[in-house]
Structures are given as C-alpha cells and as structure tokens.
Amino acid sequence: MNKELEKAIDLRKRGHYKESNELLMRLVEEFYNDASINYQCAWSFDILGEEAKAVPFYENAIKFGLPPTDLEGALLGLGSTYRTLGEYEKSKSTFLKGMELFPDNRAMQTFYSMTLYNLNEHSKAMELLLKCLISTTKDPNISSYKKSIEFYSDKLDEIWN
C-alpha cells in the first residue's frame, strides 16, 4: 500500500493529476478506513477541480484520524472546499476548528476571511486579513505603518471627527 500511495503522490507532483486520482481511488476502495489515503484522494479531486467529490474523502480522513500536519492540511482543504461549494456555515465551523487546533496557521486564517466575506461579515474578514498582513509582511512600506494598520483593523467603520 505505501509504495502505491507514494507512486500516486509522485504522479501528482509531476502533474499527472488524473492518473494519480485513478490510483488513489483504487487504493481508497481497498483501504477504505485509511485516513492518509482518504486525505490524498480528497486532495486529488481538489486539484482536478472536482471539489464536490473531494468532500467525503476529506471528511473521512479527518474522522479516521490524521497526524497533525495532515490534519492541518485537511481542515484547510475541507474548509476551502465547503466555501467554493457555497456551504459557508460548514466552511466557517471547519475553519474555526482548524484555527483552534492550529492558531498560528496564517493560510487557514486567510481562507477563513474569505468565508467571512461570503457570510457578509466584511468587517471581521478585513480585520483578520489586515492582522495576517502585518504579522507576515516583509514589505518595509507596510511594516512602517504596522501600528496604525493594527489599530484601525477593527475600526474600519468608524468615522473620526
């Protein structure tokens, strides 16, 4: 099984997405309860642009138990996939779980801000994005305004007289 899984991952890395997906589908049929195979299978559907098909594999991977690094990726992938399918509340709860478990993952926070935008929680989305920006940027022009950006990040609707 491990050699076949490695082969599927290698195929994906080399851009052979359909072949990788076909191999992963065969593996998941044989090893249905394997969290890693389910995760890789979900990932393969996302790469193919078949997000709806990825969902059950992400859900199974998480349910069957993944190591922390893969769990982090699976929660981000599932949350993002739910968002692209218009399932914004599921996306939100998935990202909240992911951010609770992985509070320093800025990619998770960034994708969560997209979900907030879709839920018309624009102020929260902008606040989170601005905080991610100032905590990760190396741009000296932005960094020089770090305190101001942080101060205004949750006050975007206020008018100063």
N, C-alpha and C positions, 0 to 999 in steps of 0.2 A: 504494500500500500504506500509506504513512504517514498519509494522510488517513483511510483506513478504520480504521486502528489507533487514531488519535486519536478517531474517532467512537465506537468501541467503549468506549474508556476514559471518554469523556464520558457515554455511556449508563449505564455502571456508576456513575459519580459521581452521576448524577441518580436512581439507584435502579432503573433498568431492567435488572435483572440478567440476565433470560432473553434479552432482545434483544441485550445485549452479548455474552453467551455464544454465541448463534447466529452473530453476525457474526464473532467470534473463531474459531469452528470453521470457518467458510468460509475465513478467512484462513490458518489453520494447514494446511488442505488444499492451498491454493495455494502457501504459502511454508513448507513442512514444516521446513526447516533453519534458520528464523529464530528465534534464541534469545528475542528480546523478545516475539514473538507467542506462542511456547510458554509463556513466563512469564505473560503476561496471560491466556492461556487457562486455565492452572492456577489462577490467582487467581480467575477467573470461576467455576470449578467449586467452589472452596472457599466462595465467597460463597453459592452455591446449596445448600451443604450436601452436595455430592456429592464428598466427599473422595477416594474410591477412583478416580474419573475424573480427578482433578487430578494424581495421582502421575506418570503417564507424561509429562505436559506439564512438570511441574517437573524431572523427570529429564532430559528433552531440553533444556530451557532451560539447565540447568547444563552439560550435555555440549557444547552448541553454543557456549557462551561468552557470558557476560553482562558488562556493565560492572559495576564493584564495587558500586555502590548497589543495582542489581537483583539481583546475585548474593547480597548480604547478605539481601535480602528473600526470595529463592527458597530459600536454605538454611533460613531460619527457617520459611517456609511448608511446605517439604517435611518438615523435622524434626517440626513440629507435626502435619502430616497423617499421617505414619507413626505418631505416638503415638496419634492418635484412632482409627486402624485397628488398634491393638494390636500394631504391629510395633515393639516397644520397642527392640530392638537396632539396627535400621536408624535409628530416631529418634536414639538415642544417638550413633551414629557420624556422622550428619549434623550434629548439634549440635556435636560435638567438632570437626569440620572447620570449621564456621561460627565457633566461638569461637576457633579457631586463627587464622583469617583476619581476624576482627573481634572482638578481645579486649575492646573497650570496649562492646559491644552488650549492655546490661542486659536487654533484652527477650529476646534469644537465651538468656542465662543463666537467666532466669526460666522460659522454656518448657523448657529443659533440666532444670531442677529438677523439673518435673512428670514428665518421663520417668524421672528418677532415682527419684521416688516410685513410679511404676508398676513399676520394677525392684526394688522393696523396698530401695532404697538411701536409706532415710529420713534417716539422719544427714547424708549428703552433700547431699541435697536441702535440708534445713533450713539447713545451713551456708551453702550458696550463696544461698539466699533471704535469710538474715539479712545477709549481706555486701552483697547488692544493696540491701536496705532501708537499711542505714546509709550506703551511699555515694550514695543518691539522695534520701533523705527531706529535707524541709524542716520537718518537724514538730519543734518545739523540745523537746517531751517525750521523743521518741525520741532526738533528737540529744544531749540531755544525758546519755544512757546509752550513747553510741556506744562508748566504750572497753570497757565491760562486755559489751555485746552482741557486739562483735568478739571479745573474749577467750573468751566462752562458746560462740561459734558452732560450734566444732569439739570441744566438750567436753560436749555435751548429755547424754551417758550417764554422765558421771562423777558420783559422789556425794562431797560434800565433808564430811569429818569434822572 
